[in-house]
Amino acid sequence: MILVSVLVLFRANRLPQLARSLGSSLKEFKKGIDEGQAKEASVSPPGAERGASPSGERTCGQCKSVLDPDWTHCPRCGTAVTLGRNMKIGPVT
């Protein structure tokens, strides 16, 4: 009964064109969903620290040497550690 009403409303010669446009619309919709998910996955989480080095190591702001987490002064240049979000140290002023 439904098939007959569809044939009457859209005529037999327009059904392939209608199916083709419906298929291309679904294809574009799925493509848009996939692009949106890929874009969302590539965005960094809001809590991620931007100033830290990728490995999470602390470095001296003056001589750029790598520091252990428990050090309070740089062993190379003697600069005091300033603890902040960027995990770098610099000269005490």
Buried (B, 14 or more C-beta within 10 A) or exposed (E): EEEEEEEEEEEEEEEEEEEEEEEEEEEEEEEEEEEEEEEEEEEEEEEEEEEBEEEEEBBBBBEEBEBEEEEEBBEEBEBEBBEEEBBBBBEEE
